[in-house]
Amino acid sequence: MDSSVVTVVLFAALLHATWNALVKAGPDKYLTTLLVACGAGLVSLPLLPFIATPAQDSWPWLIASACCQVIYYRLLAAAYRHGDMSQAYPLMRGAAPLLVALASVPLLGERLHLSQDIAVMLICGGVLTLTILRGANAGADTAANRGARRRATSYALLNAAVIAGYTMIDAVGVRRSGAPAAYTMWLFVLTAVMLLLCSTHRWRELPAYARTHLRVMLLGGVGTLASYGLALWAMTQAPVAAVAALRETSILFAAAIAALFLRERLAPGRILAITLIACGAIVMRLG
């Protein structure tokens, strides 16, 4: 993988971890998620007249992806409502590339080099190890906390499947679009509209919440738009599974953000998992 592509994907990973932290820190996880999605749509909307329109062949994929994104945002809010970022994020971001790697070969006809296969296993193994270590240290929890953690785990694993689904959809759609930037902006506009239509029960609360959290709306919207846009561009330059796996290094940034800003405890045992992820990123770069 070219060094410029690696740099872009790593920056996208940092942005992704940052806007997820904004959602986790929000007092109302669903409304914060809705604000982030709407922020991305609002940033994209005025730019649409000035960019090329995605090719006609990409629109079915674009609409399918927007539907998946709506489900993704709803599951994200549910996972963060019931669990820590350091629990839910690794599951969502760790299981997804495993599914992408398995699906990209029969669906897209891609073949990874041996070093990229090793990198995928290292990165995914490290991310999943973080979750295992967290579960092993949870013996003293109350029944209520264990129930919340199980719900968070269920939502996160369901979301991993959704992430894998829209990754594969967008891998095809963005290549058929002929205009990665336009594809990304239309995706976030459609997603914002669909998510708003699915959130009529919260419309009354949204204006006041938006005024109070306007900065989160703008920063989160720009962050998610730039993060996914850069990832989609990278998918036009390198194998989908390799990009998806390298993007999961966002767990390194998420762990640091969770420890420094969200005050979640980063246990010493997680060093092993973080090392596995870092090694995977290096192997991906060398491959």
C-alpha positions, 0 to 999 in steps of 0.5 A: 500500500502506498505511503500516502494512502496509509497516511490518509487512512490513519488520519481518517482513523483519528477523525473517526475516533474523535467524533465517536468520543463526542457522541459518547460524551454527549448527555443524550447519545441518540440526539448527539448522534443525530446532530453529528449526522445532520452536521455532516449533511449540512456541510455537504449540502451547499457543496453539491452544486459545485461538484460532479454528480455521481454516475448513474450506476452508483445511485442504487449503491448510494441509496442502499448505503444510506439505509445502512448508515441510518441503522448504523447511527441508531445502533451506535447510539444504543451501544454507547448508551449502555456501555463504555467507548472502550467496550463498544468501539473495539467490538464495532470496529474490530469485528467489521474488517473480519467480515469485510475480508471474508466477503471481499474475495467472493464479492469483489474478486480481490486477493490480498498478499500474505503480508496483508493477510497477516496485517488483517489478523494482527489488527483484528486480533488486537482489537478483539483482545481489548474486548476480551481483556475488558470482560475478564476484568469485569467480575466485580460488576453488579447484575445491572452493569453486566446486563448493560454490558451485554446489551452494549455488546449485542448492539456493537456486534450487530453494528459490526455487521452493518459496518461490514455491509455498508463498507462492501456496498460503498466499495462498489458504489464509490468505484462506479461513481467516478466521483468519490467526493460527490458520492460521499457528500450525497451519502451524508445528505441522504443519510441525514434526511433518512435519519431525521425521518426516522426520528420524528419522536425526538423532533420536539427536543432537537432544536433546543439540544442543537442550540446547546450543542452546536459545536458538537454538531459542526465538529462531529459532522465535519469529522465523520464526513472527512473520515469516511470520505478519506476512507472511500477515496482510499478504497479506490486506491487499495484493496478494500479489506486492507483499507478497512483493516488499517482504518481500525487502528482508530482503536489506538486513538480511541483508547487514548481519547477514552483514557485522557478525556472520558476518564475511562481506565486503560488497564495495563493488560491492554498494552498487548492488544494495542501492540498487536494493532500497531504491529498490524499497521506496520505490516500493512505499510510494509506490504 
